[in-house]
Amino acid sequence: MRDYDEVTAFLGEWGPFQRLIFFLLSASIIPNGFNSMSIVFLAGIPEHHCRVPTSANLSSEWRNYTIPRQMQDDREVPRKCQRYQLAALTNFSAQGLVPGRDVNLSQVELEPCLDGWEYSQDTYLSTIITEWNIVCDESWKPPLTTSLFFVGVLMGSFISGQLSDRFGRKNILFGTMAVQTGFSFLQIFSINWEMFTVLFVIVGMGQISNYVVAFILGTEILGKSVRIIFSTLGVCIFFAIGYMLLPLFAYFIRDWRMLLLALTMPGVLCVPLWWFIPESPRWLISQGRFGEAEDIIQKAAKMNKVTAPVTVFDPSELQELTPLEQQKGYILDLFRTGHIAIITIMSLMLWMLVSVGYFGLSLNTPNLHGDVYLNCFLSAAIEVPAYVIAWLLLRNLPRRYIIAGTLFLGGGVLLFIQLVPTEYHFLSIALVMLGKFGITSAFSMLYVFTAELYPTLVRNMAVGATSMSSRVGSIIAPYFVYLGAYDRILPYILMGSLTVLIGIVTLLFPESLGMALPETFEQMQKIKGFRSKKKTRNSTGGEKNPKVFITAF
């Protein structure tokens, strides 16, 4: 009996065919990068204050005093949601009184913005905030919009794998691309916040489904060595490239509808990829479609300029097709003993809180000092070295120490921000980016670490459950950002504290570097004995796993 990798070994690992698949599938993930964070600019909140109608019978002097002032970040700014009672000011103006001399403005009653708001156009020409006046009493809507997008991501995570198993990797890859692009296009015609948000949920479902299926298709087509690079650096770095493109689009296109239109264009450009990206031969074989799988491998061999056997796939020789009676794993198996339950609970907490830090920092870039477009670009660009460093660290260093170390780095610098004087804006931004670097590195290492802790029977289930926990983190992350409206430092204190706390918890995990992958629950229960390396290796006798790579949602 031979497995798929043995049968197709004649193709080589890194020929023209593999390079084409690697880069095309990675490129298909670029739209995911800017769609996942597009809300940063679509729902950007410009400076605003109450509108005073031109018909108000006020002198020019009194018109300048219609909006009360307040201190914000050590500077005096107009209040956003209140103005002085217009009827009283009109009366004072008619009497010829002078504000501040004849009238003590602190004693004048305030009223809400009855005539709407005036928005600054220094940063944005229009956003959904200015379009539908989603400010003040309705300021709860923007974080809810973002949270519901990630609810869509959560739902897409559930269905994407099942759909691709049923209808094929390629069909679902391009189908979910169409969902993401098509419903993003429909958002342009939104007539109210409710319509925009419902469509945004569907965009979230398509966004994650496209990501997951592209990852599955790549790991099934590519060979073992290339598969490692694709699943760790390929998909992650191309996601970061898409993220970096977002502020570039937004800088030049400052109207939210036109920005959405521009963001849908790369999805349309992916249509020609249909004729270059094949179906997964593994999936075709699992469906008994040997002829189609054979054609794909023959074309790959021709592209790589190697000679293929006359018959590549013999059903009687393929191990994957041999019916094996396997024990089934259930979600409750992740809690079957106290030891396993503790590891599972700690893993769920780890994934959720790291996700809060990652998405909280990504979504909070508009609240940083300086140019919002530059800050967003820096937040995206810092992910590239974070992924590379994480990959290098994973090769030879203990998992729990490097994950805890990057979390301590990320959380510690976030806590340090509160000590930075407000005038040192560049230092604050640098600390935020360093925090993003640490948390992103830790996030990218969690897939590997979790996969190495659990036995084969429930390994994918464990990664799936903890990944779902990270979705919960992304759903609540916008509300950490929302707290910044009350205190600019508060989100960093909370995210930094939680990140350091979960870093401490990470040190309590058993180590998995160089240990045999547990095949049974009994082996997992002895995992703390891995501190004695000799005893552990003798007792498990399995293959060492310094390079187990599982990634991507």
C-alpha positions in Angstrom: 0.0 0.0 0.0 1.2 3.5 -0.9 -0.1 6.9 0.2 -0.7 9.8 -2.1 2.6 11.5 -1.4 4.5 8.4 -2.5 2.5 8.0 -5.7 3.1 11.6 -6.8 6.7 11.8 -5.6 7.9 11.8 -9.2 6.6 15.3 -9.7 9.2 16.7 -7.3 8.7 19.2 -4.5 9.3 22.7 -6.1 8.7 22.5 -9.9 6.9 25.1 -12.0 3.5 23.5 -11.2 4.1 23.7 -7.4 5.3 27.3 -7.7 2.3 28.3 -9.7 -0.1 26.8 -7.2 1.8 28.3 -4.3 1.7 31.8 -5.6 -1.8 31.7 -7.1 -3.4 30.4 -3.9 -1.5 32.8 -1.8 -2.5 35.7 -4.1 -6.2 34.6 -3.7 -5.9 35.4 0.0 -4.8 39.0 -0.5 -8.5 40.3 -0.7 -9.0 38.7 2.7 -6.4 41.0 4.2 -8.2 44.2 3.4 -11.7 42.9 3.7 -11.1 41.8 7.3 -10.0 45.3 8.4 -11.9 47.5 6.0 -14.3 48.6 8.7 -11.4 50.7 10.1 -12.0 53.2 7.2 -15.6 52.4 6.2 -16.7 53.3 9.8 -14.0 55.9 10.4 -15.3 58.6 12.9 -14.2 62.1 11.9 -14.1 65.1 14.3 -17.7 66.4 14.6 -19.9 68.7 16.6 -23.5 69.9 16.7 -24.7 71.7 13.6 -26.1 75.2 14.1 -28.6 76.0 11.3 -27.8 79.1 9.2 -31.3 80.3 9.8 -30.6 80.8 13.5 -30.8 84.5 14.4 -27.4 84.8 15.9 -24.7 87.4 15.6 -21.3 86.2 14.3 -19.9 86.6 17.8 -22.5 84.3 19.4 -22.3 81.8 16.6 -18.7 81.2 17.6 -19.8 80.3 21.1 -22.7 77.9 20.4 -20.6 74.8 21.1 -19.2 74.2 24.7 -15.6 73.2 25.0 -14.0 70.3 26.8 -10.5 69.0 27.4 -9.3 66.0 25.4 -5.7 64.7 25.4 -4.6 67.9 27.0 -6.2 70.2 24.4 -9.5 72.0 24.3 -11.9 70.7 21.7 -15.7 71.3 20.9 -18.1 68.9 22.6 -19.4 66.3 20.1 -22.9 65.6 21.4 -24.2 68.8 23.0 -24.5 72.5 22.3 -25.8 75.5 24.3 -29.5 75.9 24.2 -30.1 77.7 20.9 -33.2 79.6 22.1 -31.3 81.1 25.0 -28.4 82.1 22.8 -30.8 83.7 20.3 -32.3 85.8 23.1 -28.8 86.9 24.4 -27.8 87.8 20.8 -31.0 89.9 20.3 -30.2 91.8 23.5 -26.7 92.7 22.3 -25.0 90.8 25.2 -21.4 89.8 24.9 -20.5 86.1 25.6 -18.1 85.7 28.5 -18.5 89.3 29.6 -22.2 89.8 30.0 -23.2 86.1 30.1 -21.5 83.3 32.1 -21.7 80.4 29.6 -21.2 77.8 32.3 -24.7 78.6 33.5 -26.4 78.3 30.1 -28.3 75.0 29.7 -27.2 72.5 27.2 -29.2 70.5 24.6 -28.5 67.6 22.3 -27.7 68.1 18.6 -31.2 68.7 17.4 -30.1 69.8 13.9 -27.6 67.1 13.2 -23.8 67.3 13.1 -21.0 68.9 11.2 -18.2 66.6 10.3 -14.6 67.4 9.5 -13.4 66.3 6.1 -9.7 66.5 6.9 -9.4 62.7 7.1 -12.5 61.3 5.5 -14.8 62.7 2.9 -17.6 60.3 3.9 -18.0 57.2 6.0 -21.0 55.2 7.1 -20.8 57.3 10.3 -21.3 60.6 8.5 -23.8 59.0 6.1 -26.2 57.9 8.7 -25.1 60.0 11.7 -24.0 57.0 13.8 -22.6 59.1 16.7 -23.5 60.1 20.2 -26.6 58.2 21.2 -26.0 55.7 18.4 -22.3 55.3 19.0 -23.0 51.7 20.0 -23.6 50.7 16.4 -20.0 50.8 15.0 -18.6 48.2 17.4 -21.7 46.1 16.9 -21.2 46.2 13.1 -17.6 44.9 13.6 -18.7 42.3 16.0 -21.4 41.0 13.7 -18.8 40.8 10.9 -16.8 38.4 13.1 -20.0 36.5 13.9 -20.2 35.9 10.2 -16.6 34.8 10.3 -17.5 32.3 13.1 -20.4 30.9 11.0 -18.2 30.7 7.9 -15.7 28.7 9.9 -18.3 26.1 10.7 -19.6 25.6 7.2 -16.5 26.0 5.0 -14.9 22.7 5.6 -18.1 20.8 5.3 -19.0 22.5 2.0 -15.6 21.8 0.5 -15.8 18.2 1.5 -19.2 17.9 -0.2 -18.8 20.0 -3.3 -15.0 20.1 -3.9 -12.2 22.5 -2.9 -12.1 24.5 -6.2 -15.8 25.1 -6.5 -16.1 26.3 -2.9 -12.9 28.4 -3.2 -14.3 30.4 -6.1 -17.9 30.3 -4.8 -16.8 31.9 -1.5 -14.7 34.4 -3.4 -17.9 35.3 -5.3 -19.8 35.7 -2.0 -17.1 37.9 -0.5 -16.8 40.1 -3.7 -20.5 40.1 -4.6 -21.9 41.1 -1.2 -19.1 43.7 -0.7 -20.3 45.2 -4.0 -23.9 45.1 -2.8 -22.9 47.0 0.3 -22.2 50.0 -1.9 -26.0 50.4 -2.4 -26.8 50.2 1.3 -29.6 52.6 2.2 -29.2 52.4 6.0 -27.0 50.9 8.7 -29.1 47.8 9.1 -28.7 46.8 5.4 -25.0 47.5 5.5 -24.5 45.4 8.6 -26.5 42.4 7.4 -24.5 42.3 4.1 -21.3 42.7 6.2 -22.1 39.5 8.1 -22.4 37.6 4.8 -19.1 39.1 3.6 -17.5 37.8 6.8 -18.8 34.3 6.1 -17.3 34.4 2.6 -14.1 35.9 3.8 -13.1 33.2 6.2 -14.5 30.4 4.0 -12.3 31.5 1.1 -9.3 31.6 3.4 -9.9 28.1 4.9 -10.6 26.4 1.5 -7.5 28.0 -0.1 -5.4 26.7 2.8 -6.9 23.2 2.4 -6.4 23.1 -1.3 -2.8 24.2 -1.0 -1.9 21.7 1.7 -3.5 18.9 -0.4 -1.8 19.7 -3.7 1.7 20.7 -2.5 4.4 18.3 -1.3 5.4 17.9 2.4 8.3 20.4 2.5 6.5 23.1 0.4 3.3 22.5 2.4 5.1 23.7 5.6 6.2 27.0 4.0 2.8 27.5 2.4 0.9 27.0 5.6 3.1 29.1 7.8 4.6 31.9 5.7 2.7 31.8 2.4 -0.9 32.4 3.5 0.1 34.6 6.5 2.4 37.0 4.6 0.0 37.4 1.6 -2.8 38.1 4.1 -0.5 40.8 5.6 0.1 42.2 2.0 -3.6 42.6 1.5 -3.8 44.3 4.9 -1.1 46.7 3.9 -2.9 47.5 0.6 -6.0 48.6 2.6 -4.6 52.0 3.9 -3.1 52.7 0.4 -6.6 52.3 -1.2 -8.2 54.3 1.6 -5.7 57.1 1.4 -6.5 57.9 -2.2 -10.2 57.0 -2.0 -11.8 58.8 0.9 -15.4 58.2 0.1 -16.7 55.0 1.7 -18.8 53.8 -1.3 -16.0 54.4 -3.8 -13.5 52.7 -1.4 -15.8 49.6 -1.2 -16.0 49.6 -5.0 -12.2 49.7 -5.3 -11.9 46.9 -2.7 -14.1 44.6 -4.8 -12.0 44.9 -7.9 -9.2 42.5 -6.8 -11.9 39.9 -6.2 -13.0 40.3 -9.8 -9.3 40.0 -10.9 -9.2 36.5 -9.3 -11.8 35.2 -11.8 -9.1 34.1 -14.4 -7.5 32.0 -11.7 -10.2 29.4 -12.3 -8.4 28.3 -15.4 -5.1 27.9 -13.6 -5.9 26.4 -10.2 -6.9 22.8 -10.4 -9.2 20.8 -8.2 -7.5 18.8 -5.4 -6.5 15.4 -6.8 -6.8 14.0 -3.2 -10.5 15.1 -3.1 -11.2 13.7 -6.5 -9.7 10.4 -5.5 -11.9 10.4 -2.3 -14.9 10.8 -4.6 -13.8 8.0 -6.9 -13.1 10.3 -9.8 -9.7 8.8 -10.7 -9.7 9.9 -14.3 -9.9 13.6 -13.4 -7.2 13.3 -10.8 -5.0 11.5 -13.3 -5.5 14.3 -15.9 -4.3 16.9 -13.3 -1.2 15.0 -12.4 -0.4 14.3 -16.0 -0.6 18.1 -16.8 1.5 18.8 -13.7 4.1 16.3 -14.9 4.2 18.0 -18.3 4.6 21.4 -16.7 7.4 20.1 -14.5 9.0 18.4 -17.5 9.0 15.0 -15.9 7.8 11.6 -17.2 4.7 10.3 -15.5 3.7 6.7 -15.2 1.1 5.5 -17.6 -1.3 4.9 -14.7 -0.6 7.2 -11.8 -3.5 6.2 -9.4 -4.2 2.5 -8.9 -7.2 2.2 -6.6 -5.9 -1.0 -5.1 -2.6 0.6 -4.1 -3.8 3.8 -2.6 -3.8 3.6 1.2 -6.2 6.5 1.6 -8.9 4.4 -0.1 -8.5 1.4 2.1 -11.4 1.2 4.5 -10.1 1.4 8.0 -12.2 1.0 11.1 -11.3 4.0 13.2 -12.3 5.1 16.6 -14.3 8.3 16.6 -13.5 11.3 18.7 -16.1 13.6 20.3 -15.9 17.2 21.6 -16.4 15.9 25.2 -13.2 13.9 24.8 -11.4 17.3 25.2 -12.6 17.2 28.8 -12.5 13.5 29.5 -10.1 13.7 32.5 -9.2 16.5 34.8 -5.7 16.8 33.3 -7.0 17.1 29.7 -9.8 19.4 30.8 -7.3 21.8 32.4 -5.2 21.9 29.2 -8.3 22.5 27.1 -9.6 25.3 29.3 -6.2 27.0 29.3 -6.0 26.6 25.5 -9.4 28.1 25.0 -8.4 31.1 27.2 -5.1 31.4 25.5 -6.7 31.6 22.0 -9.5 33.9 23.0 -7.3 36.5 24.8 -4.6 36.5 22.2 -7.3 37.1 19.6 -8.6 40.0 21.7 -5.2 41.6 21.7 -4.6 41.1 17.9 -7.9 42.4 16.7 -8.1 45.0 19.4 -4.8 46.6 18.3 -5.7 46.2 14.6 -9.0 47.9 15.0 -7.7 50.6 17.3 -5.3 52.3 14.8 -7.7 55.2 14.1 -7.4 56.2 17.8 -3.6 56.5 17.6 -2.0 59.9 17.3 -0.8 60.9 13.9 -2.0 59.9 10.4 -4.6 57.1 10.5 -3.5 55.8 7.1 0.2 55.5 8.1 -0.7 53.9 11.4 -2.8 51.3 9.7 0.0 50.6 7.2 2.5 50.2 10.0 0.1 47.9 11.9 -0.1 45.7 8.8 3.6 45.8 7.9 4.7 44.8 11.4 3.0 41.4 10.8 5.5 40.3 8.1 8.5 40.2 10.4 6.3 38.8 13.2 5.4 35.8 11.0 9.0 35.3 9.9 10.4 35.5 13.5 7.6 33.1 14.7 8.6 30.6 12.0 12.3 30.8 12.9 11.6 30.5 16.7 9.4 27.4 16.2 12.2 25.5 14.5 14.4 25.0 17.5 13.1 26.6 20.7 10.6 25.4 23.4 7.1 26.3 22.4 5.7 27.5 25.8 8.7 29.7 26.5 8.7 31.5 23.1 4.9 31.9 23.1 5.0 33.2 26.7 8.0 35.4 25.8 6.3 37.1 22.9 3.1 37.6 25.0 5.2 39.2 27.7 6.8 41.4 25.1 3.4 42.4 23.6 1.5 42.8 26.9 4.4 44.5 28.7 4.9 47.3 26.2 1.1 48.0 26.1 1.1 48.5 29.8 4.1 50.8 29.5 2.2 53.1 27.2 0.4 54.7 30.2 3.7 56.0 31.5 4.6 57.8 28.2 3.9 61.5 28.4 1.2 62.5 26.0 3.5 64.8 23.9 5.7 61.7 23.0 3.3 60.5 20.3 5.9 58.7 18.3 7.0 56.6 21.3 3.5 55.6 22.0 2.9 54.5 18.4 6.2 52.6 18.5 5.2 50.7 21.6 1.8 49.9 20.1 3.5 48.4 17.0 5.9 46.5 19.2 3.0 45.1 21.1 1.3 44.1 17.9 4.5 42.4 16.8 4.6 40.3 20.0 0.9 39.3 19.9 0.9 38.5 16.2 4.0 36.3 16.6 2.3 34.4 19.5 -1.0 34.1 17.6 0.8 32.5 14.6 2.4 29.9 16.9 -0.7 28.7 18.6 -1.8 26.4 15.8 1.4 24.4 16.0 1.5 24.3 19.8 -2.1 23.2 20.1 -1.7 20.5 17.5 1.3 19.1 19.3 -0.5 18.8 22.7 -3.4 16.6 21.7 -3.6 13.0 20.5 -4.3 12.1 16.9 -7.9 11.2 17.6 -9.0 14.7 18.6 -6.1 16.8 17.2 -8.1 18.5 14.5 -11.1 18.8 16.8 -8.9 20.6 19.4 -7.5 23.0 16.9 -11.0 23.7 15.6 -12.4 24.2 19.1 -9.7 26.6 20.1 -9.9 28.4 16.8 -13.6 28.9 17.5 -12.6 30.4 20.9 -10.4 32.9 19.0 -13.5 33.9 17.0 -15.2 34.8 20.3 -12.2 36.9 21.1 -12.5 38.8 17.8 -16.2 39.3 18.4 -15.6 41.1 21.8 -12.4 42.9 20.6 -14.4 45.9 19.1 -15.7 46.7 22.6 -12.2 47.0 24.0 -11.6 49.7 21.2 -15.0 51.3 22.1 -13.7 51.9 25.7 -11.1 54.3 24.1 -13.9 56.8 23.7 -13.9 57.3 27.4 -10.2 56.9 28.2 -7.5 56.6 25.4 -5.2 54.5 27.7 -7.9 52.1 29.0 -7.9 49.7 26.1 -4.1 49.3 26.3 -4.2 48.7 30.1 -6.9 46.0 29.7 -5.3 44.3 26.6 -1.8 44.5 28.1 -3.0 43.0 31.5 -4.9 40.2 29.9 -1.9 39.4 27.5 0.6 39.3 30.4 -1.8 37.2 32.4 -2.3 34.6 29.7 1.5 34.6 29.1 1.9 33.5 32.7 -0.8 30.8 32.1 1.2 29.6 29.0 4.1 28.7 31.2 1.9 26.1 33.0 1.5 24.1 29.7 3.6 21.0 29.2 6.4 21.4 26.6 6.0 19.7 23.2 9.2 20.5 21.4 11.1 17.4 20.3 8.5 15.1 21.9 6.5 12.4 20.1 3.1 13.4 18.9 0.6 11.7 21.3 -1.4 9.0 19.6 -3.7 8.1 22.5 -5.2 9.9 25.5 -3.0 7.8 27.8 0.1 9.3 26.2 -1.3 12.8 26.5 -2.0 12.2 30.2 1.7 11.6 30.7 2.7 14.7 28.9 4.0 16.5 32.0 6.5 13.7 32.3 8.1 15.1 29.2 10.2 17.2 31.6 12.3 14.0 31.9 13.2 13.7 28.2 14.7 10.3 28.4 11.8 8.8 30.1 9.3 10.4 27.7 11.0 9.3 24.6 11.4 5.8 25.8 7.8 5.6 26.8 6.3 7.0 23.7 8.7 5.7 21.1 7.2 7.8 18.4 8.6 10.2 15.8 9.9 13.5 17.1 7.9 16.5 15.9 10.0 19.6 15.7 8.1 20.6 12.6 4.4 20.2 12.9 2.7 23.0 11.1 -1.0 23.7 11.3 -2.3 27.2 10.6 -5.1 29.4 9.4 -8.5 29.5 11.0 
